[in-house]
Structures are given as structure tokens and as C-alpha cells.
Amino acid sequence: EVTPDMMAFMKSLSEKITVGIVGGSDLPKQEEQLGDGIVKTFPYNFSQNGLVAYKDGEMLEIQTISKFLGEENIKKLVNWVMKYLADVDIPIKRGTFIEFRSGMFNISPIGRNCSRVERNDFEKFDLEHNIRKDMVAAMRKEFADLGLTYSIGGQISFDVFPVGWDKTYSLKFLPEGDFDEIHFFGDKTFEGGNDYEIFTSERTIGHTVTSPEDTKAQCEKLFTSGEEK
């Protein structure tokens, strides 16, 4: 969850520049992390990579993966994932292994119902044993014909969505003539991470951050010291 200090800083920053939030989670999860009414806090708010888009508190668009794939392909994918996860050997498993969102599938080998300690432990285990990377590689092969892309983000899961439905999707709501520069800040900016596509986009100036404190420091250096941009 965002700290009161960080939220206060972002609101202050929003008085100097246009601030937008883009994340892979659905809106309820965003509100859990950033506070109720987040769609009205900043000029732009994009959940599910922009498939649910708000400007000034008003909804711009909702796009869904069910319309894109069709129910037969969705059923095929869900069945395959459940069979694959049944054979994955990890120290613990909890619940909610597949989360169907309007714009993507979020798949978690440990299950999203794990505790914070279990989440941290799985992240370490996954870094050593490549549980998510191996599963993504298997899915790329199995579903090569569906036009899907895979993005490992956070500690315990990865997202599956149509090609082009990464965070660059949100840029369609930011007309090129409206902004001199678009700066993006994210921590999963490596190839395969869920910030990579927007981080490397020709339309953005990408910044890799390691923590909320680092984000604040980089924003202060860019936007609040010397000449304001």
C-alpha cells in the first residue's frame, strides 16, 4: 500500500506536472493499494494496463479479453493452466491460481491467497528455480497461435494478454500533441518484465526505480529542482 507521505508527494507533484497511474492490476486492487477514489485523484488512471481507462474521473474505455479470444480459447487456456500447475512442485500452494480480469489472465503458481511472508518466500524460490519463467516458456509454445504475450510482474504471478495490450496500451489515451514529454517510472523494466514495453517505447522517457523512495528522489530531481519541466 502507498504510504501517506508518498501520496502527499504525488499530489504535490501533480500541481506541477500531469500525473497518471498505470498498472496491471484491476481497479479494486489499485484502490486497495492507492486508496478509494484513485480515479479522481490524478488526471489519468489506467488499470489493467489501460484497458480500463479514466481521465479526470470519467471512464474513457473498457476492453475485454473475452471478446478478443472467445470462450472456447479461454476454456482451453484455463484447463491447460490448471493441469500444468497441478504438476508444479513448490514448497507451498494456497488458492486463487488463475484470476480472470477483463483484460488479462493473472496466473500465480503459489496462489494469490498467500500471506505476505509466503509471498516473499516464493519470490526468493522463484528467482532460484525459474518457476514463472519456465511456465511462461511452456505457454508460449502451447498457445503460439493465439497472439498472446506474457509479462512477469510483482512477486508471485505473471500476466497473459493479447499482443499490444501491455502498458503501452495506455499511451493511446495521451495524444502526442498534448505533451512535450512522457516520463515513465517502473521497477520491472527488464525484458519480460511488465514495465519493459512502455519503458522502451519511443514515446516515453523511461526511468528504472527500485522503491517508492527512489521514485520520489528521481521525480524531485527531474521535476522540482531547477527548471521545471
N, C-alpha and C positions, 0 to 999 in steps of 0.2 A: 504494500500500500504506500501511496505517496505520503511523505511527511508534510506537516503543516508548513514548515519552513520552505520546502521545495515548491509547494503550491503557491505560497505567497510570492516567491521569487518569479514563478512563471506568470502570475497575474501582473506583477510589476513589469516584467519584460514585455507583456502584451500591450502595454501602454506605449512602447517604443517601436515595436515591430509587429507584424501579423503572425500570430502563433497558431499552429494547428497540431492536433494529436492524430497519429496514425498507428494502429496496432492490429495484430492478427486476431485478437480475442473478440468475442461478440460484445454487444453493448452492455449487457448486465455485468459481465466480467470487468469491462472497463470502468463501470460505475463503482464496482466493488474496490477496484484499485485506486481510482482517482476521485471518487465521490459522486453522489447522486447529482444529476443535472449537469454532468460534464459537457453535454452537447451545447449547453448555453454559456459555458464558462469562457470558451475561446471561440474565435470566429469560425474555425474549421474543426470538425471532429469526424474522423474516419475509423470505424470499427470494421473488423474482418477485411482489412487491407483497403478499405474504401468501398467495398460492396454495399455497405450501409453508410451513406454519406450525409453529413449535416453541414449547413452553413448558417451561421447566426441563429442557431437553434431550430432551424427549419430543415426538414428532410429533403434531400435532393434526389436520392435514388436508392432502391434496394434491388440487388441482383441475386439470383439463387443458383446453386449448383444442381438442384434437382431438375430445373428446366434445361440446363445445359447437357447433363448426362443422360437423363431418362431413368425411369425406375428400374428397368432390367439391369442396367450397368451399375447402378447404385447397389442393388441386391448382390450382384456378382462380387463387387469390391468388398462389401461388408462381410460376406461369407468367407472370402479368402483371408481377410484380416483376422477374423476370429480363429480360423484354423491355424494360421501362422503363429499367432500369439499363444495358442494352446501348447505349442511345442517349444516356445522360448523359455530357456532356463535362466531365471534371475532369482536373486535371494528372496524377494517377497513380491507378491502381487496383491493388489487391492481391487478396486472397482472402477467402472466407467473407463473402459479401454478405448472406446470409439465415441467421439462426440460429434454429432451431426449438426453443423451450423449452416446457416442459409447459403454461405458462400464457399464452404470448405468442409473437409473432414479433419478433425484433430485426433490423432492416434497416439495413445500413450501405453507403452509396454507394461509399465508398473500399475497404471490406472490413475486417473485424476483424483480419486478419493484418498490418496495417500497423505500422510501428515507432512508437516514441514521438514521434520528430521528425516523421514523416509524419502522425501523429495531430494534432499541434499545428498543422502547416501546413494540414491540411484544415479544422480548426476555424476558422482565420482566413479561408480561402477561402469556407467555407460562410456565415460571417457576412456576407460581402460579396455573395455570389451567391445566397443562399437555396436551396441545393440541396435540403436536407431539407424546408424549408417548402413548396417547390413540389411535391415528390414527395408529401408528406402531403396537400396540397390535391387533387392528382390522384387519390389513393387514396380520399379521402372521396367524391369524385364517382363513381368506378368501383364502389365497394363500399358504396354508401349503404344497400343492403338487408340487410346482414349484421349490423347492430348493433355496429359496431366503433368504437373510439376510438383516437386516435393521440397519442403523447406523445414529444416531442423531449427527450432527456436525454443527459448526457455530452457528449463532443466529436465523435463520429463517426457516431452512429446514432440511430434512433428506434424506439419500441416500438409494436406493434399488438396490441390485445387487446379483448375484449368490453367494452361499456359497463358501468361499475361495477367493473371489475377493475383499477382504478388503486390507489394506495396506501391509499385509504380502505377497501379490502377487508380490510386488516389490523385495522381497528377492530372488526370483528365478534367478534374474539377477546379484546377488552378490555371486559368488561361495565361498563355505565355506573355501576353502584353500587359498583364496586371501586376507582375512582379519583376523587379530588376534582378533579383537573385532568390533562389530557393535553397535554404540550408537544411540538410537532414542530419539528425543526430541519432545514432543507434549503436548497440553493442554487438549484435550478431551480423557484422559487416563482412565476414569471411565468405568465400564461395560456398554455397549450400546453406548459409545462414539466412534467416528470414528478413534481414535488412540488406542483403547483398545487392539485389536488383535496383532498389531505389538509391542505395549508396553509390552505385557505379553509373547511374543514369546520367545522360548528357544534360539533363535539365536540372540536376541538383549539384550542390557543392556538399560532398559527404564528409562527415566527421565521425570517427570511431570514439566511443566513450566507454568507460569501464564501470561507472557508477553514477548515481544521481549527483553526487558531489562533483564528479568530474564533468558531468554535463553542465552543471551550474557554472563551474570555473571557466569552461570553454565559451559558454554563452556570454559571461561577463566580459571576457577578453575581447570577443568579437563585437558585441553589441552595446556595451555600456561603458567602455573605456575609450577615450579619444573620440575620434569621429564616429558618430552613429551611422549604422547602415540601414 
